[in-house]
Amino acid sequence: MRISKKSFLAVIALVAAASALVFTLAANADHGRRGDDDHGVRGKLFATRLVGSILADPPIHGVTRGGVPWDLERGRATLDRNGRFKLRVSGLVIAGTDNPGGVTSLSASLFCAPDSNTAPAFTAGPAPLSSDGDARLREHVAVPSRCLAPVVLVHPNGLATRYIAVSGFAS
């Protein structure tokens, strides 16, 4: 049996179109994230962006902001159902400088409402903070059974009575 060139090209075009459709459906089902569950909702209990603290920030759950303002290029914290807590900061530096001063490590605490609750649900860390203000903390923690209005506070050098970054955003 002999296939014409025109029929062969039609079959190739049909296979290419079907492949493109399958790829598009798979990418849309994963929202373009290629299986990266860090940004998905499957299994995640909590995900938040972080911002550096400023001198006008109030005490949160009895923890006071640091003594100088902090800039943060990027920061994110996540907690999944299995207790995997991840925190990543990039460019966490004292405002007006390119470095974190004497801060060489970070820890992080999760607090739940009400604000009068001064005991964290957990504290993770420490993790080293680079001279550029970059850190990555990954730790398995005990997941609270219920947490209303969750907030993550990032502490300098293990000093849990101060925070230099916190859940939130700045426009």
Phi, psi and omega in degrees: 000136184246133181255134180287157179300321180296319178292320179299314179295325178295318178295317179299315179297321179295317178296318179296317180295319179295320178296317179297321179296315179298316180298316180297316179296319179294318180294319179293324179297332180257008180055033177074016186256004175049043174082004181284100185285352178300329183253359180269180180257345182296115177086348181275132174266325188206135174216135182212151169275160179239152174229153175289151180279153175235166186296339179276353182292139181278167169297142178235122183053037178080002180260129184267146178296162180297169185280353177225157177286148182238139172258147178220118177294306180213141176205142182207144175226141178223152175223128178252174184297336181271005178087013177279114177254130179230136176225135177220130175234146176228125177072037175275101186225159175296132182306135179085001178232177176247023183210163181270019179060228181274005180278119183243352179210160180231150164230167181218142179237144172256127176244150178238156180298153004277167182296338178289348177285110183261002178261122179290151173296323172197160171232131181244151177115185014273165173227144180293144176249124182287169179292347175267357180085027180253139178206151175224127180236127175227125183207148174271128184232165174279123182278127177294149181289336179207135180213107178267144179048056182295144177218138177254130174247134179256123186256142177275135172050035178074010181275091187289354178269000179229152171229145179242351172210156188207157174304138176150194178211159174229132182270000000 
